[in-house]
Amino acid sequence: MEDKRQIKEINASSMADIAFLLLIFFLVATTMNVDTGITRQLPPIPPEEQISEDLKVKERNLLTVFVNSFDQIMVNRQPMDISQLTGEVKRFILNASNDENMPEKEDKPIDMPDGSTWTYPVSKGVVSLNSDRGTSYDIYVQVQNELTRAFNEMTMFPSKGSIWLLLILARRNAKLLPKQCHLRYRNPSRETLTQEEIEMAVMKKKGKGGIPPISTASLPDVIFMILFFFMISTSMRETDVLVKAQLPNATEVSKLEKKQLVSYIYIGVPIESQQTQFGTAPRIQLNDSYRTPKDIGQFVASERDKLSEADRMAMTVMLKADKTTRMGIIADVKMELRHANALKISYAANKSLAIGN
């Protein structure tokens, strides 16, 4: 006798269709979290009562890098190829020969684990980067990339004095490993196979053969796994980009992890559908509309209001500018960001293994 109290099984045959619809929605309405760029801290606007003498740096401690409107690089008024820039910056900052025309060094005390103090010379060298208003954003980011590479390599590959310091620390703190370390493994082999293994290895034809039907019983589970991946690794697309922004390539970029703390400023030529009304000159896009540099202060204030009090100081403004854009309009944007005290910025760039890629 059939039990009427038995709960009938729920038909899940349409579950795959529902998952497909959700998957299509996430593909259309979201973007991947892959924002990378070169992060910089803009200098604050100095107070009016500050004396200009306080900002002076000794000439021997200053390396000036200038990029003109023809994208040519000058280092201390001497032309230089961008491929030589990293090495020149490292040579200047380290001053391994203690040249009197190169940067001074200041002894800094370092506390050792045993309570003693180690004195280590630290360079006073400063690298100053300037560009013409006609410099392209592409070459500007490349120069920033080479400067970052130089300091990263000096951190990764320390000077001779740093190596001696690391050796002393290692000798005082290292634990000796056992002199011998035996690795044992077993690799059994048999000359003959059992009958069962032979039967498992032989393909047998039955009936008319052909390709067996593919089971789709687990298809909804697979689609839901893909759906969960998109839900975790994507974010909702809040702004329609109205400018052409082909980003430059760079190797020394970092990923912006907390997207909720990032505000975007797009700079480039309007897209084709907007060129009839707005022309082909580079434009600044804030949220979903074209704006002028004077609107950036209000934009920063509104973006700060969306954040908590603790997160406002960690806010980052990412400049997503087309690589053909000239630095004049970008310099105007940075000046307005300084007036708005939004000093942490990131020059958006695509991650690349080499600049030429």
MIDO-458735 format. One record per residue (C-alpha): residue number from 0; chain; x negated, z, y negated. Coordinates in Angstrom, 1 decimal. Example, Ala and Ser with C-alpha at 12.3 -4.5 7.8 and 13.67 -1.06 7.14 Angstrom:
% residues 2
TORDO    nr   kette        x        z        y
TORDO     0       A    -12.3      7.8      4.5
TORDO     1       A    -13.7      7.1      1.1
END
This chain:
% residues 357
TORDO    nr   kette        x        z        y
TORDO     0       A      0.0      0.0      0.0
TORDO     1       A     -1.4     -1.0     -3.4
TORDO     2       A     -2.3      1.9     -5.7
TORDO     3       A     -0.4      1.2     -9.0
TORDO     4       A     -2.4      3.8    -10.8
TORDO     5       A     -5.6      1.8    -10.4
TORDO     6       A     -7.0      0.6    -13.7
TORDO     7       A     -7.3     -3.2    -13.8
TORDO     8       A    -10.7     -4.7    -14.5
TORDO     9       A    -11.2     -6.0    -18.0
TORDO    10       A    -11.8     -9.7    -18.2
TORDO    11       A    -15.2    -10.2    -19.9
TORDO    12       A    -15.4    -14.0    -19.4
TORDO    13       A    -15.2    -14.6    -23.2
TORDO    14       A    -17.9    -12.1    -24.0
TORDO    15       A    -20.6    -14.8    -24.1
TORDO    16       A    -18.6    -16.8    -26.7
TORDO    17       A    -18.2    -13.7    -28.9
TORDO    18       A    -21.9    -13.0    -28.7
TORDO    19       A    -22.7    -16.7    -29.5
TORDO    20       A    -20.5    -16.5    -32.7
TORDO    21       A    -22.3    -13.3    -33.8
TORDO    22       A    -25.6    -14.9    -33.1
TORDO    23       A    -24.8    -17.9    -35.3
TORDO    24       A    -23.6    -15.6    -38.1
TORDO    25       A    -27.0    -13.7    -38.1
TORDO    26       A    -28.9    -17.0    -38.0
TORDO    27       A    -27.1    -18.3    -41.1
TORDO    28       A    -26.7    -15.1    -43.1
TORDO    29       A    -30.0    -13.3    -42.6
TORDO    30       A    -33.7    -13.8    -43.3
TORDO    31       A    -36.7    -12.6    -41.3
TORDO    32       A    -38.8     -9.8    -42.7
TORDO    33       A    -42.0    -11.7    -43.2
TORDO    34       A    -42.9    -11.1    -46.9
TORDO    35       A    -46.7    -11.1    -47.3
TORDO    36       A    -48.8    -11.1    -50.4
TORDO    37       A    -51.8     -9.7    -52.3
TORDO    38       A    -50.9     -6.4    -53.8
TORDO    39       A    -52.3     -5.4    -57.2
TORDO    40       A    -51.8     -2.6    -59.7
TORDO    41       A    -51.3     -3.8    -63.3
TORDO    42       A    -53.0     -1.9    -66.1
TORDO    43       A    -50.5      0.2    -68.2
TORDO    44       A    -50.0     -0.6    -71.8
TORDO    45       A    -52.5      1.5    -73.7
TORDO    46       A    -51.2      3.9    -76.3
TORDO    47       A    -51.5      2.8    -80.0
TORDO    48       A    -53.8      5.8    -80.8
TORDO    49       A    -56.3      4.8    -78.1
TORDO    50       A    -59.7      3.7    -79.5
TORDO    51       A    -60.9      0.4    -78.2
TORDO    52       A    -64.4      1.8    -77.7
TORDO    53       A    -63.1      3.8    -74.7
TORDO    54       A    -62.5      0.5    -72.8
TORDO    55       A    -66.0     -0.8    -73.1
TORDO    56       A    -68.1     -1.4    -69.9
TORDO    57       A    -71.9     -1.9    -69.9
TORDO    58       A    -72.8     -5.5    -69.6
TORDO    59       A    -74.9     -5.0    -66.5
TORDO    60       A    -71.9     -3.3    -64.7
TORDO    61       A    -69.5     -6.2    -65.4
TORDO    62       A    -69.0     -9.4    -63.4
TORDO    63       A    -66.6    -11.8    -65.2
TORDO    64       A    -64.7    -14.4    -63.3
TORDO    65       A    -62.9    -17.0    -65.3
TORDO    66       A    -60.7    -19.9    -64.1
TORDO    67       A    -60.1    -22.6    -66.7
TORDO    68       A    -57.1    -25.0    -67.0
TORDO    69       A    -58.9    -27.5    -64.7
TORDO    70       A    -59.0    -24.9    -61.9
TORDO    71       A    -62.8    -24.6    -62.3
TORDO    72       A    -64.4    -21.2    -61.7
TORDO    73       A    -67.0    -19.7    -64.0
TORDO    74       A    -68.9    -16.5    -62.9
TORDO    75       A    -70.8    -14.9    -65.8
TORDO    76       A    -70.4    -18.2    -67.7
TORDO    77       A    -72.0    -20.1    -64.8
TORDO    78       A    -70.0    -22.7    -62.7
TORDO    79       A    -69.5    -21.6    -59.1
TORDO    80       A    -67.6    -23.0    -56.1
TORDO    81       A    -64.9    -20.8    -54.7
TORDO    82       A    -66.7    -20.7    -51.3
TORDO    83       A    -69.6    -18.9    -52.9
TORDO    84       A    -67.5    -16.3    -54.7
TORDO    85       A    -67.2    -13.7    -51.9
TORDO    86       A    -71.0    -13.6    -51.4
TORDO    87       A    -71.7    -13.3    -55.1
TORDO    88       A    -69.3    -10.4    -55.5
TORDO    89       A    -70.9     -8.6    -52.6
TORDO    90       A    -74.4     -9.2    -53.9
TORDO    91       A    -73.4     -7.9    -57.4
TORDO    92       A    -71.6     -4.7    -56.2
TORDO    93       A    -74.1     -3.6    -53.6
TORDO    94       A    -77.2     -4.4    -55.7
TORDO    95       A    -79.4     -3.8    -52.6
TORDO    96       A    -82.6     -4.5    -54.5
TORDO    97       A    -81.7     -2.0    -57.3
TORDO    98       A    -82.2     -4.7    -60.0
TORDO    99       A    -82.1     -3.3    -63.5
TORDO   100       A    -79.8     -6.2    -64.6
TORDO   101       A    -77.3     -5.4    -61.8
TORDO   102       A    -74.8     -2.6    -61.6
TORDO   103       A    -75.8      1.1    -61.9
TORDO   104       A    -75.3      3.5    -59.1
TORDO   105       A    -73.9      7.0    -59.3
TORDO   106       A    -74.7      9.7    -56.7
TORDO   107       A    -71.6     11.0    -55.1
TORDO   108       A    -71.7     14.2    -52.8
TORDO   109       A    -70.1     13.9    -49.4
TORDO   110       A    -69.3     17.0    -47.4
TORDO   111       A    -70.7     16.9    -43.8
TORDO   112       A    -69.0     18.5    -40.8
TORDO   113       A    -71.7     21.1    -40.5
TORDO   114       A    -71.2     22.3    -44.1
TORDO   115       A    -74.1     20.5    -45.6
TORDO   116       A    -73.8     17.9    -48.4
TORDO   117       A    -74.9     14.3    -48.2
TORDO   118       A    -75.5     12.4    -51.5
TORDO   119       A    -74.6      8.7    -51.4
TORDO   120       A    -75.1      6.1    -54.2
TORDO   121       A    -71.8      4.5    -55.4
TORDO   122       A    -71.8      1.3    -57.5
TORDO   123       A    -70.4      1.3    -61.0
TORDO   124       A    -69.8     -2.4    -60.8
TORDO   125       A    -66.5     -3.9    -62.2
TORDO   126       A    -65.1     -7.3    -61.5
TORDO   127       A    -63.0     -8.8    -64.3
TORDO   128       A    -60.7    -11.8    -63.5
TORDO   129       A    -59.3    -13.9    -66.3
TORDO   130       A    -57.5    -17.2    -66.3
TORDO   131       A    -56.3    -19.9    -68.7
TORDO   132       A    -52.6    -20.4    -69.2
TORDO   133       A    -53.0    -23.8    -67.7
TORDO   134       A    -54.6    -22.5    -64.4
TORDO   135       A    -52.5    -23.2    -61.3
TORDO   136       A    -51.0    -20.3    -59.4
TORDO   137       A    -52.6    -21.7    -56.2
TORDO   138       A    -56.2    -21.4    -57.3
TORDO   139       A    -55.5    -18.1    -59.0
TORDO   140       A    -54.3    -16.6    -55.6
TORDO   141       A    -57.3    -18.2    -53.9
TORDO   142       A    -59.6    -16.4    -56.3
TORDO   143       A    -57.8    -13.1    -55.8
TORDO   144       A    -58.0    -13.7    -52.1
TORDO   145       A    -61.8    -14.2    -52.2
TORDO   146       A    -62.3    -11.0    -54.3
TORDO   147       A    -60.2     -9.0    -51.9
TORDO   148       A    -62.2    -10.5    -49.0
TORDO   149       A    -65.4     -9.4    -50.6
TORDO   150       A    -64.3     -5.8    -51.0
TORDO   151       A    -62.8     -5.7    -47.5
TORDO   152       A    -66.0     -7.0    -45.9
TORDO   153       A    -68.0     -4.4    -47.8
TORDO   154       A    -65.7     -1.8    -46.3
TORDO   155       A    -65.9     -3.2    -42.8
TORDO   156       A    -69.6     -4.0    -42.9
TORDO   157       A    -71.3     -1.1    -44.8
TORDO   158       A    -74.7     -1.3    -46.5
TORDO   159       A    -77.9      0.1    -45.0
TORDO   160       A    -77.3      3.5    -46.5
TORDO   161       A    -73.8      3.6    -45.2
TORDO   162       A    -75.0      2.7    -41.7
TORDO   163       A    -77.5      5.6    -41.7
TORDO   164       A    -74.7      8.0    -42.8
TORDO   165       A    -72.5      6.8    -40.0
TORDO   166       A    -75.3      7.2    -37.5
TORDO   167       A    -75.9     10.8    -38.6
TORDO   168       A    -72.2     11.6    -38.3
TORDO   169       A    -72.0     10.0    -34.9
TORDO   170       A    -75.0     12.0    -33.6
TORDO   171       A    -73.5     15.2    -34.8
TORDO   172       A    -69.9     14.7    -33.5
TORDO   173       A    -70.2     12.3    -30.5
TORDO   174       A    -69.5     13.5    -27.0
TORDO   175       A    -71.8     12.2    -24.3
TORDO   176       A    -70.3     10.1    -21.6
TORDO   177       A    -71.1     10.6    -17.9
TORDO   178       A    -74.3      8.8    -16.9
TORDO   179       A    -72.6      7.1    -14.0
TORDO   180       A    -69.1      5.7    -13.7
TORDO   181       A    -68.2      4.3    -10.3
TORDO   182       A    -65.4      1.8    -10.1
TORDO   183       A    -63.9      1.4     -6.6
TORDO   184       A    -61.4     -1.2     -5.5
TORDO   185       A    -60.1     -2.4     -2.2
TORDO   186       A    -59.5     -6.0     -1.4
TORDO   187       A    -58.0     -6.2      2.0
TORDO   188       A    -58.0     -9.6      3.8
TORDO   189       A    -56.5    -10.8      7.0
TORDO   190       A    -57.4    -13.8      9.0
TORDO   191       A    -53.8    -14.4     10.3
TORDO   192       A    -50.3    -14.2      8.9
TORDO   193       A    -47.4    -12.6     10.6
TORDO   194       A    -44.4    -14.7     11.7
TORDO   195       A    -42.2    -13.3      9.0
TORDO   196       A    -44.7    -14.3      6.3
TORDO   197       A    -44.9    -17.8      7.7
TORDO   198       A    -41.1    -18.2      7.7
TORDO   199       A    -41.0    -17.0      4.1
TORDO   200       A    -43.5    -19.5      3.0
TORDO   201       A    -41.9    -22.6      4.6
TORDO   202       A    -39.2    -24.5      2.7
TORDO   203       A    -36.3    -25.5      4.9
TORDO   204       A    -33.7    -28.1      4.1
TORDO   205       A    -30.2    -27.3      4.9
TORDO   206       A    -27.2    -29.5      4.7
TORDO   207       A    -27.4    -32.3      2.0
TORDO   208       A    -29.8    -30.3     -0.1
TORDO   209       A    -29.7    -30.7     -3.9
TORDO   210       A    -30.1    -28.2     -6.8
TORDO   211       A    -28.2    -25.0     -6.4
TORDO   212       A    -25.8    -24.0     -9.2
TORDO   213       A    -27.3    -21.8    -12.0
TORDO   214       A    -25.7    -18.4    -12.1
TORDO   215       A    -24.4    -17.5    -15.6
TORDO   216       A    -23.3    -14.0    -14.7
TORDO   217       A    -26.0    -12.4    -16.9
TORDO   218       A    -25.7    -14.8    -19.8
TORDO   219       A    -23.8    -12.4    -22.0
TORDO   220       A    -26.5     -9.8    -21.5
TORDO   221       A    -29.2    -12.2    -22.5
TORDO   222       A    -27.3    -13.2    -25.6
TORDO   223       A    -26.7     -9.6    -26.6
TORDO   224       A    -30.4     -8.9    -26.3
TORDO   225       A    -31.2    -11.8    -28.6
TORDO   226       A    -28.5    -10.5    -31.0
TORDO   227       A    -30.0     -7.0    -31.1
TORDO   228       A    -33.4     -8.6    -31.9
TORDO   229       A    -31.9    -10.4    -34.9
TORDO   230       A    -30.1     -7.2    -36.0
TORDO   231       A    -33.3     -5.2    -36.0
TORDO   232       A    -35.8     -7.8    -37.4
TORDO   233       A    -33.7     -9.5    -40.1
TORDO   234       A    -32.0     -8.5    -43.3
TORDO   235       A    -29.0     -9.8    -45.1
TORDO   236       A    -29.7    -12.7    -47.5
TORDO   237       A    -28.7    -11.3    -50.9
TORDO   238       A    -30.0    -14.1    -53.2
TORDO   239       A    -29.8    -17.9    -53.1
TORDO   240       A    -33.1    -19.2    -54.2
TORDO   241       A    -32.5    -21.7    -57.1
TORDO   242       A    -36.2    -22.8    -57.6
TORDO   243       A    -38.7    -24.6    -55.5
TORDO   244       A    -41.3    -22.1    -54.4
TORDO   245       A    -43.9    -23.4    -52.0
TORDO   246       A    -46.2    -20.4    -51.7
TORDO   247       A    -50.0    -20.7    -51.5
TORDO   248       A    -52.0    -19.7    -48.5
TORDO   249       A    -54.3    -16.6    -48.2
TORDO   250       A    -56.1    -14.7    -45.6
TORDO   251       A    -56.3    -11.2    -47.1
TORDO   252       A    -52.6    -10.6    -47.4
TORDO   253       A    -50.6     -7.5    -46.4
TORDO   254       A    -47.0     -7.2    -45.2
TORDO   255       A    -44.5     -5.4    -47.3
TORDO   256       A    -42.9     -3.0    -44.8
TORDO   257       A    -40.2     -1.3    -46.8
TORDO   258       A    -38.0     -4.2    -48.1
TORDO   259       A    -35.6     -1.8    -49.8
TORDO   260       A    -38.4     -1.0    -52.3
TORDO   261       A    -39.2     -4.6    -53.1
TORDO   262       A    -37.7     -6.6    -56.0
TORDO   263       A    -38.2    -10.4    -56.2
TORDO   264       A    -39.0    -12.6    -59.2
TORDO   265       A    -38.9    -16.4    -58.3
TORDO   266       A    -40.8    -18.8    -60.5
TORDO   267       A    -40.8    -22.6    -60.1
TORDO   268       A    -39.0    -25.9    -60.8
TORDO   269       A    -35.2    -25.8    -60.4
TORDO   270       A    -33.9    -27.2    -57.1
TORDO   271       A    -32.6    -30.8    -57.3
TORDO   272       A    -28.9    -29.8    -57.6
TORDO   273       A    -29.8    -27.8    -60.7
TORDO   274       A    -32.2    -30.2    -62.4
TORDO   275       A    -29.4    -32.2    -64.2
TORDO   276       A    -28.3    -29.1    -66.1
TORDO   277       A    -31.6    -27.1    -66.4
TORDO   278       A    -34.3    -29.8    -66.3
TORDO   279       A    -37.6    -29.9    -64.4
TORDO   280       A    -39.6    -27.3    -66.4
TORDO   281       A    -40.6    -24.1    -64.4
TORDO   282       A    -37.9    -21.4    -64.6
TORDO   283       A    -37.7    -17.7    -63.9
TORDO   284       A    -35.0    -16.6    -61.5
TORDO   285       A    -33.8    -13.0    -61.5
TORDO   286       A    -31.1    -12.3    -58.8
TORDO   287       A    -28.8    -15.4    -58.8
TORDO   288       A    -29.5    -16.9    -62.2
TORDO   289       A    -32.2    -18.3    -64.5
TORDO   290       A    -33.6    -15.9    -67.0
TORDO   291       A    -36.3    -15.6    -69.7
TORDO   292       A    -39.2    -13.2    -69.7
TORDO   293       A    -37.4    -11.0    -72.2
TORDO   294       A    -34.8    -10.2    -69.5
TORDO   295       A    -37.3     -8.7    -67.1
TORDO   296       A    -37.1     -5.2    -68.7
TORDO   297       A    -33.4     -5.0    -68.0
TORDO   298       A    -33.9     -6.4    -64.5
TORDO   299       A    -36.4     -3.8    -63.7
TORDO   300       A    -34.2     -1.0    -65.0
TORDO   301       A    -31.2     -2.2    -62.9
TORDO   302       A    -33.5     -2.5    -59.8
TORDO   303       A    -34.7      1.1    -60.3
TORDO   304       A    -31.2      2.4    -60.6
TORDO   305       A    -30.6      1.2    -57.0
TORDO   306       A    -33.3      3.5    -55.7
TORDO   307       A    -33.5      7.2    -55.3
TORDO   308       A    -35.6      9.3    -57.7
TORDO   309       A    -38.4      9.7    -55.1
TORDO   310       A    -38.6      5.9    -54.4
TORDO   311       A    -38.7      4.6    -58.0
TORDO   312       A    -42.4      5.1    -58.4
TORDO   313       A    -43.1      3.2    -55.2
TORDO   314       A    -41.1      0.1    -56.3
TORDO   315       A    -43.0     -3.2    -55.8
TORDO   316       A    -42.2     -6.4    -57.7
TORDO   317       A    -43.1     -9.5    -55.6
TORDO   318       A    -43.8    -12.7    -57.6
TORDO   319       A    -42.7    -15.7    -55.5
TORDO   320       A    -44.1    -18.5    -57.6
TORDO   321       A    -44.6    -22.1    -56.6
TORDO   322       A    -48.3    -22.9    -56.1
TORDO   323       A    -48.1    -25.7    -58.7
TORDO   324       A    -46.8    -23.3    -61.4
TORDO   325       A    -49.2    -22.6    -64.3
TORDO   326       A    -50.4    -19.1    -65.1
TORDO   327       A    -48.9    -19.1    -68.6
TORDO   328       A    -45.4    -18.3    -67.5
TORDO   329       A    -46.7    -15.8    -64.9
TORDO   330       A    -48.8    -14.1    -67.5
TORDO   331       A    -45.7    -13.6    -69.6
TORDO   332       A    -43.9    -12.1    -66.7
TORDO   333       A    -46.7     -9.7    -66.0
TORDO   334       A    -46.8     -8.6    -69.6
TORDO   335       A    -43.1     -7.8    -69.5
TORDO   336       A    -43.6     -5.9    -66.3
TORDO   337       A    -46.3     -3.8    -68.0
TORDO   338       A    -43.9     -3.0    -70.9
TORDO   339       A    -41.3     -2.0    -68.3
TORDO   340       A    -43.9      0.2    -66.5
TORDO   341       A    -43.4     -1.8    -63.3
TORDO   342       A    -47.1     -1.9    -62.5
TORDO   343       A    -47.2     -2.4    -58.7
TORDO   344       A    -46.9     -6.1    -58.0
TORDO   345       A    -47.6     -8.5    -55.1
TORDO   346       A    -48.6    -12.1    -55.4
TORDO   347       A    -46.6    -13.7    -52.6
TORDO   348       A    -48.6    -15.9    -50.2
TORDO   349       A    -48.4    -17.2    -46.7
TORDO   350       A    -50.7    -15.7    -44.1
TORDO   351       A    -53.3    -18.1    -43.0
TORDO   352       A    -56.4    -18.0    -40.9
TORDO   353       A    -58.3    -20.1    -43.4
TORDO   354       A    -57.6    -21.1    -47.0
TORDO   355       A    -57.4    -24.7    -46.1
TORDO   356       A    -54.6    -24.2    -43.6
END
